[in-house]
Amino acid sequence: MARRTALSRNRQISELNMTPLIDLTFLLLITFIITFPLIEQGIHVRLPKGKASELDSTRTFSIAINDKAELFFDDLPTTEELLAGELKAKAEADPDVTILVRADEQIAYGKVVAVLRLMHDANITRMALVTDPQK
């Protein structure tokens, strides 16, 4: 007698296994959650300690001055002359633009005042000095 086999056992599985794809998605999500704050604070600046309130982050740009007195506008290296032009362009495009100034705590006060003078010359009225929260 011939042996009979069920045809349902020999059928191919035509669906994808979603478990590895979901694992990969969660792995990428966790990676981006961990690395995004590091990308946002690209220039290393030791901020002075102080108490401040939260600011609205829309329409804001940042100026950073590191411990070597190097200027950065939105994490891009710049000079005072280029910074003055950028600030004037931003102020003309949006009069309510907010500039966040992040300066290293060891930097000379005169360097910060020079940046504030550039902002005053560009008619920027909204600015904030960024500090680390007090413990």
C-alpha positions in Angstrom: 0.0 0.0 0.0 1.0 3.5 -0.7 1.7 5.9 2.1 -0.5 8.9 2.4 0.8 12.3 3.6 -1.1 15.4 4.3 -0.5 18.2 1.9 -0.8 20.9 4.6 2.5 19.9 6.2 4.4 20.5 2.9 3.0 23.9 2.3 5.6 26.8 2.3 5.4 29.5 4.9 4.8 32.7 3.0 4.8 35.2 5.9 7.7 37.2 7.3 8.9 36.7 10.8 8.4 40.2 12.4 10.3 39.5 15.6 13.8 40.4 14.3 12.5 43.5 12.6 10.8 44.7 15.8 14.0 44.0 17.8 16.0 46.1 15.3 13.5 48.9 15.5 13.7 49.1 19.2 17.5 48.9 19.1 17.7 51.9 16.7 15.1 53.8 18.8 17.2 53.3 22.0 20.4 54.3 20.2 18.8 57.6 18.9 17.4 58.3 22.4 20.8 58.0 23.9 22.8 59.9 21.3 20.4 62.8 20.6 21.3 64.8 23.7 25.0 64.4 22.9 24.5 65.8 19.4 22.5 68.7 20.7 25.2 69.9 23.0 28.0 69.5 20.5 30.4 72.2 21.8 31.9 71.3 25.2 31.3 74.3 27.5 31.4 74.2 31.3 28.5 76.5 32.1 28.4 78.5 35.3 25.9 77.4 38.0 22.7 79.4 38.4 19.0 79.3 38.7 16.9 80.1 35.6 13.6 79.5 34.1 12.8 77.4 31.0 12.7 79.1 27.5 10.7 78.4 24.5 13.0 76.6 22.1 11.2 77.7 18.9 13.0 80.4 16.8 16.1 80.2 18.9 19.8 80.1 17.9 22.8 79.5 20.1 26.2 81.2 20.4 28.8 79.1 22.3 32.2 80.3 23.6 34.5 77.5 24.7 37.4 77.7 27.1 39.8 78.6 24.3 37.6 81.7 23.4 36.5 80.1 20.1 33.1 81.3 18.8 30.4 78.9 17.5 27.1 79.9 16.0 24.7 76.9 16.1 27.7 74.5 16.6 29.6 75.9 13.6 32.9 77.7 14.1 32.8 81.4 13.3 34.5 84.7 13.8 33.2 88.0 15.3 32.8 89.5 11.9 30.9 86.6 10.5 28.8 86.4 13.6 27.8 90.0 13.3 26.5 89.4 9.8 24.6 86.3 10.8 23.0 88.0 13.7 21.9 91.0 11.6 20.4 88.5 9.0 18.6 86.6 11.7 17.2 89.8 13.3 16.0 91.1 9.9 14.3 87.8 9.0 12.6 87.5 12.4 12.5 90.4 14.9 11.4 88.1 17.7 14.4 85.7 17.4 16.0 84.5 20.6 19.7 84.0 21.0 21.0 81.7 23.7 24.6 82.5 24.8 26.5 79.6 26.3 29.9 80.6 27.6 32.5 78.6 29.5 32.8 79.6 33.2 36.5 80.2 32.8 36.2 82.6 29.8 37.0 86.3 30.3 34.0 88.5 30.9 35.1 90.8 28.1 34.6 88.1 25.5 31.0 87.6 26.6 30.4 91.4 26.6 31.8 91.6 23.0 29.2 89.0 21.9 26.5 90.9 23.7 27.6 94.1 21.9 27.3 92.3 18.6 23.8 91.3 19.5 22.9 94.8 20.5 24.3 96.2 17.2 22.1 93.7 15.3 19.0 94.9 17.2 18.4 91.6 18.9 16.2 92.2 21.9 15.6 88.7 23.1 18.6 86.9 24.6 19.4 84.5 27.4 22.6 83.5 29.2 22.5 79.7 29.6 23.6 78.2 33.0 23.7 74.8 34.6 21.0 74.3 37.2 22.1 74.6 40.8 22.2 71.3 42.8 
